[in-house]
Amino acid sequence: MRILFEQRMACVKAVAEYKFNNHGDIFDQNREEKMLKKNLSKLEASEYAKAYEQFLQEILLVSKAYQKDWILSKESDERGN
């Protein structure tokens, strides 16, 4: 689990860098809805659908929080704080 988490967060950081450099929004509701729908449709054990959706939403929350912190840190660095 740790290795997967670290791999995930490396991707999250890369996304944060892209958003910072391109002035992108951290939250894109349309994209999140599509991602949730796509991943839920691939779930083979439908009995886990509710738990899987909650799991994905928690991952999104952690990812967005990290992106926000990373971007704020970079903005602070640019201001010389």
N, C-alpha and C positions, 0 to 999 in steps of 0.2 A: 504494500500500500504506500509506503514512504517513497519508493522509487517512482511509482505512478504519479504521486502527488508532486514530487519535484519536477518531473517531466511536464506535468500540467502547468505548474507555476512558471516554468521557463517559457512556455508558450504564452501564458498570460502576460508576462513581462514584455515579450516581443510585441504583443498586441498593444500594450500600453505605450511602448516606444513609438509604434506606428501612429497611434492616436495622438500622441503628444506632438510628433513632427508634422502631422497633417491636420491638427486642430479638430480631431474627431471627438464625438461624444462618447462618454463611457457607456451610457445606456442607450440601446437601440431596441425598443419594444418589439418592433416587427421582426427583427433578426432573432431575438430570443424566442418569440412565439414559433417561428419557423423551425428553429433548432430543437425546441422541445417536441413539437409535432413530429419532426423527422425521426428523432431518437426514440420516441415512444412507439412509433409505427414499426420500428425494428425489434422491439422487445418480444422475445419468443414466449416468455411465460407471462401471460396477461394478468395473472393473479398478483404480480408484483408491480403493476402499472402505477398505482397510487404512490407506493413507496419509491419507485424509480423516479417519478416526476418530482417528488419532494427532494430526493437526492440530487437531481440535476439542478433544481432551483437553489439548493444550498451551495452547490459548486459555483453557480452564477453569482451568488451573493459574495462568496469569498473572493472570486475573481474580480468582481467590480470594486470591492473594497481595496484589494491590492493595487489595482490599476489607479484608483483615486489617490491612494497614498503615494504611489510611485510618481504620478504626474505632479502632485502637489510638491513633492520633494524636488523634482526637476525645476518646477517654476520658482521655488524658493532659491535654488542654486543659481538660477539665471538672474534673480534680483539681488544676489549677493548676500542673502540672509543665512 
